[in-house]
Amino acid sequence: MTDREHIQTLLTVAKRYWLEQATQAEIAAEIGYSRSMVSRLLDEARRRGIITFTVQHPLQRAIELEQDLTRTFGLACARVAMSDDDSAAHEVSRMASDLVTTYMHPDSVIALSNGRGVASVVRAMTPTRHPEATVVQAIGGTARGNLVLDSPELCRQLAERLGCAYRVMPAPVLVSNPQVAAALKAEKSIGMTIAMASHADILVTGVGAVGVNSVAPIFDHVMPERAHAELLSRGAVGHICGHHIDAQGRHVDADFCQGLMTIPIDRIPSITHVIVSAFGAEKVPALSAILRAHLVTDLVTDIATAKAVLDRRG
């Protein structure tokens, strides 16, 4: 038998055994060899690299991405949903709610921003009893009609699931000028809520993208066109709790920031657990920016978004 013929035999045996699931006895009968000879041929096929093994599973890829995200951005924890399809939203929300539960202490203060991502995390929380905990609003209310996604309602819902008290901030996310903002923050009900959120144990938030032709949803109807234009001209790509960040992770301290009703940006890194739940191609620039700014401790996303964020690390 020539070497070429021998290699062909190795290929045939390897294919029948590993790809077509034939037994060694069946292969031996087919090619007229003994079973022991088939075993030796299979060993040779592995030694010569004719057959190689790669263990592949979405969980393995997700774990590798989690480790890469944690190492690259100095995170305390990263969780990557295995799915990239319609079930990803449910899985991301479930994993983020698990992190909240893991980090909670009996008397934890949990601050919430707003939006679909945060709303999904709240809905995914398993009802329990933490009567000494407190849920607080981290950012003012929006002008949109969908109150279910707004921070006051989300605080109420989470407090109901935890069986605890909550504090809301009776103020919009953005007011017309710094004087109005200062006056509102001087009000005890508002100032105390912002102070509690600023010193929370856990902050649950999403990230907002800055579009060329539109503002982030939480600023609909409240952000002047000139403010949006200024953000774009200064390179803003996303925001966290209303604070805008450029692609290099720098805070864009625009004029309109003086009217924001939210926790101060310099307090966010002091919060023990800042859990960001977000995914999707439109979120990638914003996620990359806030990760560079070190404004996140715990990230929950899906495989596609994790890969895209890591591809932008440069």
Secondary structure, DSSP 8 states (H G I E B T S, - for coil): --HHHHHHHHHHHHIIIIIS---HHHHHHHHT--HHHHHHHHHHHHHTTSS------HHHHHHHHHHHHHHHHT-SEEEEES--STTHHHHHHHHHHHHHHHH--TT-EEEE--SHHHHHHHHHS-----TT-EEEE-B-B-SSS-GGGSHHHHHHHHHHHHT-EEE---SBSB-SSHHHHHHHHHSHHHHHHHHHHHT-SEEEE--EE--SSS--GGGTTTS-HHHHHHHHHTTEEEEETTEEEETTS-B---GGGGGB-B--GGGGGGSSEEEEE--SGGGHHHHHHHHHTT--SEEEEEHHHHHHHHHT--
